[in-house]
Amino acid sequence: MDEKDLQKYYDKSGDSFIYPDNLVVNDHGFMTWTVDPEGTFFGLNVYGDGKYWDEFSMTLAKKLGCKKIRFTTRRNPKVWEKKFGYKVAGYVMEKDI
């Protein structure tokens, strides 16, 4: 993972940092992840080959005994629904202070 990849990720995602939890970096990009208290696998930062990271997440989540995968996106969720079989499970609301 180099500065160019990080900047591209920040530009696309709107994020300004990478969570340090469980960082995986390879030729397909990078991903950080955690398992929440309910046992749900949560992708924190994901960049690169979406198909690869979807399969990687499914395999790892199953290995960890998780029953669900969750992540957030600022991109159109319909792509994730159609291409990878995800569904919208809620909304993230925010307000400037």
Contacts in CASP RR format, 6 or more apart in sequence:
PFRMAT RR
TARGET T0000
AUTHOR 0000-0000-0000
METHOD contacts of the structure
MODEL  1
MDEKDLQKYYDKSGDSFIYPDNLVVNDHGFMTWTVDPEGTFFGLNVYGDG
KYWDEFSMTLAKKLGCKKIRFTTRRNPKVWEKKFGYKVAGYVMEKDI
1 25 0 8 1.000
1 29 0 8 1.000
1 30 0 8 1.000
5 29 0 8 1.000
5 30 0 8 1.000
5 47 0 8 1.000
6 18 0 8 1.000
8 47 0 8 1.000
9 15 0 8 1.000
9 18 0 8 1.000
9 30 0 8 1.000
9 45 0 8 1.000
9 47 0 8 1.000
10 16 0 8 1.000
12 47 0 8 1.000
12 75 0 8 1.000
13 45 0 8 1.000
13 47 0 8 1.000
13 74 0 8 1.000
14 74 0 8 1.000
15 45 0 8 1.000
18 30 0 8 1.000
18 32 0 8 1.000
18 45 0 8 1.000
19 32 0 8 1.000
19 34 0 8 1.000
19 44 0 8 1.000
19 45 0 8 1.000
20 32 0 8 1.000
21 32 0 8 1.000
21 33 0 8 1.000
21 34 0 8 1.000
21 44 0 8 1.000
22 32 0 8 1.000
22 33 0 8 1.000
22 34 0 8 1.000
23 30 0 8 1.000
23 31 0 8 1.000
23 32 0 8 1.000
24 30 0 8 1.000
24 31 0 8 1.000
24 32 0 8 1.000
24 33 0 8 1.000
24 56 0 8 1.000
28 48 0 8 1.000
28 49 0 8 1.000
28 50 0 8 1.000
28 52 0 8 1.000
28 53 0 8 1.000
28 56 0 8 1.000
29 47 0 8 1.000
29 48 0 8 1.000
29 49 0 8 1.000
29 53 0 8 1.000
30 45 0 8 1.000
30 46 0 8 1.000
30 47 0 8 1.000
30 48 0 8 1.000
31 43 0 8 1.000
31 44 0 8 1.000
31 45 0 8 1.000
31 46 0 8 1.000
31 47 0 8 1.000
31 53 0 8 1.000
31 56 0 8 1.000
31 57 0 8 1.000
32 43 0 8 1.000
32 44 0 8 1.000
32 45 0 8 1.000
32 46 0 8 1.000
33 41 0 8 1.000
33 42 0 8 1.000
33 43 0 8 1.000
33 44 0 8 1.000
33 57 0 8 1.000
33 60 0 8 1.000
34 42 0 8 1.000
34 43 0 8 1.000
34 44 0 8 1.000
35 41 0 8 1.000
35 42 0 8 1.000
35 64 0 8 1.000
35 66 0 8 1.000
36 42 0 8 1.000
36 70 0 8 1.000
39 65 0 8 1.000
39 66 0 8 1.000
39 67 0 8 1.000
39 68 0 8 1.000
40 66 0 8 1.000
40 67 0 8 1.000
40 68 0 8 1.000
40 69 0 8 1.000
40 70 0 8 1.000
41 57 0 8 1.000
41 60 0 8 1.000
41 61 0 8 1.000
41 64 0 8 1.000
41 66 0 8 1.000
41 68 0 8 1.000
41 69 0 8 1.000
41 70 0 8 1.000
42 69 0 8 1.000
42 70 0 8 1.000
42 71 0 8 1.000
43 57 0 8 1.000
43 69 0 8 1.000
43 70 0 8 1.000
43 71 0 8 1.000
44 71 0 8 1.000
46 53 0 8 1.000
46 71 0 8 1.000
50 84 0 8 1.000
51 84 0 8 1.000
54 84 0 8 1.000
57 69 0 8 1.000
58 69 0 8 1.000
61 68 0 8 1.000
61 69 0 8 1.000
69 86 0 8 1.000
70 89 0 8 1.000
72 92 0 8 1.000
73 80 0 8 1.000
77 86 0 8 1.000
77 88 0 8 1.000
80 86 0 8 1.000
81 87 0 8 1.000
81 88 0 8 1.000
END
